[in-house]
């Protein structure tokens, strides 16, 4: 974030700038969770972070700039994480799809306040920022859709796999961080959640072995 926004951040000492930026962003996300980003004032942020108003302006000029900085990091995290699958899943659509689900859930676990902020506050964002949040969601869908299409073309996934499946998977991934309290009450560990989503998704698209009556008849015909 510091390097990406050097045109906005005027603090020159990198170590100092990193420490302060972390304090500011953490306070901004916590305040937004408590009272909403639109209601939060820079004076509120100054008080919560312990950084003077003048100190805040050394990192961003307006709340809209701060919002863009946060959303840019969310989008970058999605792109950086999901665009680089490990070599062992490349060329294997089933493994690649499982990896995308696993990687996304673990990414949002590590950046929980960021993704919760992006989802919960999106309806109140100015138009440009709201579009940025939408673009981030659609980016995830495209990664999933590309793998599904590859799997369909290679006959790993069924030809009748719904074109809506990628869009339907996204809410399953979001549920982990948006409805966190529900899973905490049920003591659901992250590995269980991931494997459950993977099983559910694969059941909707994997080719199933032909083990019905027709398959038995064909087998008997062949043996005869």
N, C-alpha and C positions, 0 to 999 in steps of 0.2 A: 504494500500500500504506500509506503514512504517513497519508494522509487517511482511508482506509477504517478504520483501526484506531486512531484517535485516542483511543478509550475505553480502549485497552490501553497505548498508548505515552505515557509521561508526560514525555518530553523536549520542552521548549517551543520551543527554537531550531530552526527548520525546517532550515536549511542543515546544521547539526551533526547533527541527527537523521537526515537523508537520507544523509549520508556514513557514519555509524555503522551504519545499517540495511543499507546496501548491503554493508558489510564483514561484518556478521553473517550475512546471508542467503547471501552467496557462500560463506562458510566452512561454513555448515550444509549447503549442497548438495554441496560438495566432500567433506566428511566423510561424508555419507550415501552418496555414491558409493563411497567407500573401504571403509567398515565397516558401513554400514546405519544408517538413522535410529533404529531401536529400540535399537541398541547404543550409539550416540552419547550421551554424557552432556553435561549443560550445562557441566560442568568441562572436557570435551574441547573444546566449542565456545568456551569462554572462552579456552582456551590457543591454539586455532587462529586465532581472530579478534583476539586481543590486547585484548579487551574484558573488563573485570572481571566477576565474577559479579553484583555490584550493578548494573553497567552493563547487563548482559543483562536483568535484571529490570525495567529501565526501559522495555523494549520488549515483553516478554511475561512472564507469570507462571509458565507451565509449558511443557513441551515440546509438549503437546497444543495449546496456544494457538499456538505457533510453527508447528506442522503445519497448523492451520486457516488461518493467515495465508498460507502458501505455496500451499496448494490453492485458496484463494479467488482468488489472482492468476492461477492457471492457468485456472480457470473463467472469470474475467473477461476474460482475453485471448482465449479462444475466442469468447465472446459479442460482445466489442467488435469483433473482426476479422471474423468470419463473418456478422454481422448487418447489415453495411453494405456491400453490393456496390456497385461503381461504376455510375453511371447507364447506361453503354453496355451492360452485360450484363443489366440488368433487362428482363424481357419476352422474353428469348432463353434458353430452358432449356439449350441446348447450351453457349452462352458462359458462362452462370451456373455450370453444373457444372464447366466447365474452370477458371473463376475460383476456385471453392471449393477445388478440389484444389491449385491454385497457391498460394492464400492460406494454406491450412493448412500445407503443407510449409514455406513461407517463414517463417511464424510460429514453427513449432517449431524451425527453424534458428536464429532470433534468440533463442529462449528454450530452447535445447537442454538445459541442466542442469535447468530447471524441469520440462519434460515428461518427461525421462528419470526424474527423481525420482518424479514422480507415477505413472508406469507401473511402474517396477521395485519401488517400495516399497509399492504398494497392498495387496498380500497381507498385509502386516504391520501395516497401519493398524488402529486401533480402529474399531469398526463404523461410527460416525458419519462418520469421515474416509474410510473405504473407500467408503461410499455417496456421499460428495462427489466422489470420483475417478470413480466409475461414472457419476454424473450428468453430469460433464464430458464423458465419452465419448459418452453418449447425446445430449447437446446437439449435438455434431457430426453424429451420425447423423440427427437431426431436420432440420437444415439441408439435408443431402444428400437425405433422403427427400422433403422438401417440393418441392425442385427436380425430382426425378425424377417425382413425382406431377403436377406442373404440365406437365412435358414429355409425359407419357403422355396427359393430358387434351387437350393441344393437338396431339397426333399427331406431335410431334417425336421422342418415344421410343416404342418398340414397346409395344403393349398387353400383350404377354406378358413384359415386363420383370419379373424376379424381385423380389418384395417384400423379399427378403433382400439385394438389391444394396447398399443403403445400409450395412448392417451389414458386408458384405464389403469395401467400400471403406475403411472405417476401419482395418483392419489394414494395408492397403497404405500408408496415410498414416503409421501408427505405425512401420512398418518402417524409414523413413528415419532416425529417431532412436534406435530401440531396437537396431537391428542396424547401427549406424553403421560399425563396423570392416569389415564385409563390403563396403560400398560404397567405403570408403577404399582397401581392398586392390585393388579393381577400377578405381580412379580414375574413379568415376562422378560427374560434376558434377551439381549440384542441378537445372539446367535439363533435363538428360537424364532424370533420374529423374522429374521432374514430367511431361514430355511423354510418357514411357513409360506412366505411370499413366493419364494422360488418354486416350491411345489405347486402352489396354486396357479402361478403363471404358466409353468411348463405343462400342466394338465390341460391348459386351454389351447396349446399350440403344438405339442409334440405329436408326431405320427405314432399311432398306436399299433402294436402288432396285430395282424389279422388272425384272431384265434376263434372266430365264430364258426357257425355250422358250415358256412361256405368254404372256409379254410380247411375244415376236416374233410369235406367232400372232395375238394381239389387234391388233397393229400392222398385220399383213397384211390382217386382216378389215376394219379401218377404212379402209385405203387402197383396198380393193376396193369 
